[in-house]
Amino acid sequence: MITDLINTGTLIVFVLFILVYFRGGASITADIKHSKKSTGSFTGTIIVLILSVMGLALLAGQVLIAFKIISIPFQNDYMSIFGFILFSASVVTVCYIRFVVLGKFWAGNVRVHEDQKIIEDGAYKLVRHPLYAMTFPQYIGIGLIYPVWWMWVICGILLVGYVILAAYEDSFLERNLQGYSDFQRRTRYRMVPGLW
């Protein structure tokens, strides 16, 4: 009973997250379309495309489980609750960073805005990519909620994708955003304080 509630709740939160964060997918489509133009490379386009497809696969998996088309025989109530807390806290944090901290400087692809400034407040004092860092608790939480191997594979691909995207974005911004090299020296870690 608890796991059914959590499965449905997670699906609802994930769908709302997509609708709000990515404007129902409209911003993803535009970001994929303009990615090559903004960077001069297909690398960013490919990364964003893979992340988008894996995100849709994750959503499809949640729908299949929530509507009991696929069952999970070994779901644990406590792990599901813990996973939901991780997932939900990550979604709230990501939305705060995207809408409040980054505001107009957020983009779903790698690019530099006309009046781009380097943001060094809050989480950006600890890591250069706090949005990507927050994908770790988000996808680990989903993996705990839906403990089946194929959901862990999808979550793993998403996590690796965000690690690659962070490295690619650092490289691009170092070349194209004045002062970014200094920011890298001040904020040494990409995603995990004290580690990487």
Buried (B, 14 or more C-beta within 10 A) or exposed (E): EEBEEBBBBBBEBBBEBBEEBBEEEEBBBBBBEBBBEBBEEEBBBBBBBBBBEBBBBBBEBBBEBBEEEBEBEEBBEEBBBBBBBBBBBBBEBBBBBBEEBBEEBBBBBBBBEEEBEBBEEEBBEBBBBBBBBBBBBBBBBBBBBBBBEEBBEBBEBBBEBBBBBBBBBBEBBEEBBEEBEEBBEEBEBBBEBEEE
